[in-house]
């Protein structure tokens, strides 16, 4: 199944996405949208979908012409810039029921053998954590994504405020967490319930490479394995019956990539 997109690589058990995406003042979002054109799967966004303030006009004029052409297969998450408009009204108005319950912004869906949670790091964290624990189901493999990462070597650094989300996903046997917020690419080793490296824990990716201006990294945070600033692109995660593999796809003209695989807990 290729989601009706001509030339799109069939990959029904794949997540494709990035955060920190669309601005009418920049052009890289159109180039990351071009990358998605050739990749099948469910498109996921890791927040800060429309700059600077997530207004309805910014969604219509900046997001829709680029990533918006994939709306039929997008499963979004909100970010702090989306909440610069009160209640993220532009975000919820644009995505409608694809954004989860109005005002809540958390939901789940299944992809192959996986249960996938889209969560909201900007509001309702306690409710979202309870939602995860109630809806983990019988799936062996679990992934989640939201905007602010628990761990980051970027200028925003760690975000302990999202620990309730991290711990809820960890407690139900989570395997993989995808975030944005810092404008670069970073891959972490498996991390434990407290966010420190632990074999058999959850692997975190920070993929704030959807189109916003890149940030420089600071000192490497414990557990950081790969860091790259200045490359735009998206991550594709293929979801297997007992594990996953990933590849970072850069925009045309850039060469950095990162690949690997992991197992479900």
N, C-alpha and C positions, 0 to 999 in steps of 0.2 A: 504494500500500500504506500502510495507516494503523496497522499493528501491532495491529489488533483493538481500538483504543480509540475508543469512540463519540465523535463530535464532534472527533476529532483531525485536524488538517490533514495531508493526505497529503504526505510529503516523504521519500522513501526515501534520497536523497543529501544528508542533512543530519545534522550533529552538533548536539546541544542539551545544554548543561551549565553547571556552575559547581562551585566547590569550597567547602569550609568550610560544611558543610551543617546537620546535624541535632543538636539539643539538646533534651532534655526540659524544660529551663528556659526555652526561648525558643519563639516561635511563627512566626517568619518562614520557617522551612523548610516549613511547611505552605502558606504563600502562594506560595513559589517552585515547590512541587510543583503548585499550581493552574495556574501559568503553563505548565508542561510539559504539563499535561493537554490543552491545545489545540494543541500543536506536535508534528507528526510528526517522525520521524527517530530516529537512534540517540542515546540518552541517555548522556552521558559525565560522569564525576565527576573532579574535580581534587584529590582528597584531603581529609583531615579529614572523613570521611563521618559519623562519630558521636562526639559530644563527651560527656565530656571525654577519655576514655581508650580509646575504641574497644573497649570490652568487648562480650562477646556480649549482655549484658543491654541495653546502650545501642543496639546494632544492632537488637535485637528491639523495644525499647520506644520508641525515639526516631527511628531511621531508617525502620524498616519502615512505620509508620503514615503517613508522608509520602512521601518519595521512593521508598519501597519498593513503592508501588503500580505503579511503572514497571519493576519488576525484569525483566520479560520482554524489555526492550529496553535494559537498562543495561550499559555497558562501563566498569567502575570503574578508578580508580587510587588508591593509598594515600597518606596523608599522615602527618606526624609525630605527630599525635594518635592516629591508628590504631595507631601503633607504641608508644604508651604502654602498651599491653598487649603483653607479651613476644611477639616474632615476629609481631606483628599478627594474633594468633590469632583475635580476634573478626572482623576483616575477612575473612580467608581462610575462616573457618568460615561466615560469612554468605553471601559471594558464590560460594564453591565454585569450580568450573572457570571461571567467568566472570572470575575474578581472575588468570588465568594459572597457571603451574606453582606449586604450593604453596611458599611461602618465597621465590620469585623475584619474582613480581608484575609481570612484563613480558610483553607479547604483541603481536600485530598482528592487524588485520582489514582487509578491503577494503570501501570504500563507493563505489559507482560507479567512477569513474576513479581513485580515490585509494587509496593504502595509508596506514593510520592505525596509529600505534604508541601503546600505553598503556605508560608506563614508570614506574619506581619510583625516586623521588628520595631514598628513605630507606635503601636498602640495595642492594648488588649493582650499583653504577653501572658498574664496568668491564665486568662481564658483560653488562649491559643495552646498553652502547655497542657491544660486539662483536655482540650479537644484532641491533641495527639494521643494522650494516654487512653482516651476512650475509643479511639478509632484506628488503632494500630492493626486490628484484624489478625488474620492468620497468615499473612504474607511473611515469608522468611526474610526477604530483603526490603529494606526501608531507606528511602532518601528524603531529604528535605532541603528547601531553599528559602532564604529570606535575605534582607538587604544587608544589615550590619553584621560583620563577622565577629565571632567570639575572639578569634586570634588573627592578628594582622601585623606585618612589619611596615605597613604604609604609614603615612603621617597621621591618620586617625587613630592608629594603634588598636589595641584590644578594646572590646566593647563588653564589659562585664554585665551590662544591662540585659543582654540577650541570654544570659546563663539559664533562665527558666526554659527557654526554647531548646537550647542545646541539651540540657539535662533530661527534658521530656523525651526528645528523640533518642538520646542515648539509652534511657531506661526501657524503651520499648524495642531495643535491639537495632537501633539505627546504624547504618553503614557509611553514609555519604551525606555531606552538607555542602551546599553551594551558596556563595554570597557575592556581594558587590561592595559598594561604598568607597573603598580605596581604589583609585583609578590605575590599576595595574593587574598583573597576573601573578598569583602566588599559590603554590601547592604545599600543603603540610603533610607530614607523616601522620599516622593514626594518633588521635588524641583521646585522652580519657575523659571521664565525667567532669573533671575540673579544668579541662583544657590543656593539660600538660601531656607530653608524649607518652603513649601507652600502646604497646603492641596489642592488636585486637580491638582497638577503640574505633572511633569514627574519623574518616579522612575529610579534611576541609579544603575547599578551593575558594580563593577570592578571585573573581573574574569581573573586574570593573572596567572592562575593555570594550564596551559597546559603542563608544563614540565620544565620550567626554574627554576633555584635555587630561593627559596623563600626569600622574604624581610621581615624584622620586621616592625611593624607599629609604627608610632609616636603617638602623642596625637590625640584623636578622633576629626575629623572635624565635624562642625555643620551639623546635619542631618544624621550622620552615625548611623546605627542601629545594624549592625552585622559586625564583623571583624574576620578573621581567617588567620593566617600565618602558613605555614608548611604542609598544606594539598593540595595535587594535585587532580584535578578532572575537571568536566565540569558542566555547568549549562544547564538544560533542561527547556525550557519555552513552555508550552502548550498554544496555541492561540485560544481562544474561540470567539464566535460571538460578545460578549460585554465585554470581559475581558481576563485575563490571569492568569495562575498559574505557579509557578516555583519550582524547586527542584535542589539542588546542589548534584551531584553524585560523591563521592570520589573514588579514586582508591582502588583496593583490599588491605585489611589490614589497611585501615584508616576508621574512623567512623564519622567524622564531616559531618553534612548535614544542609541544611537550606531550609525551605519550606514556601510557602505563596501564596497569590493571590491578584489581583488588578483589578480594573475596567477601561474600556476605558472612556476617558473624553467626 
